[in-house]
């Protein structure tokens, strides 16, 4: 189960939000026992890139053997 403040990985591109699959965000609100989430995506320096409402199918939990990869946001 994904909870508030958990890190999640985006599973699909959201070009209108400047997000790509693989971007990592923080869950700020859980909707309907995990049917969806409010997720905030930030730069590594802490600036918010996007806050989006996503279905559970759009994100996944962070795996124990994954690392973050940096990319510039346009």
C-alpha positions, 0 to 999 in steps of 0.5 A: 500500500502506498501512503502519504509521504511515500516516494512513488515512480511515475509510470507514464509520461505527462508532457503537459506537466513536464514529467516523464515516466520514471520521475520520482514524486512524493504522495501528499494525499491518498484518495479513496484508500489508494484508488488515486493520489495527489503527488508532488514532483520537485527538483532536487533543490526543492522547487515544485515542478508539478502537483498532480492527481493520479490514478493508482495505475499511474504510479508504483512504489519505489523499489529497494534497489533503485537509484534516482537519476537526474534530468533537467526540466525544460 
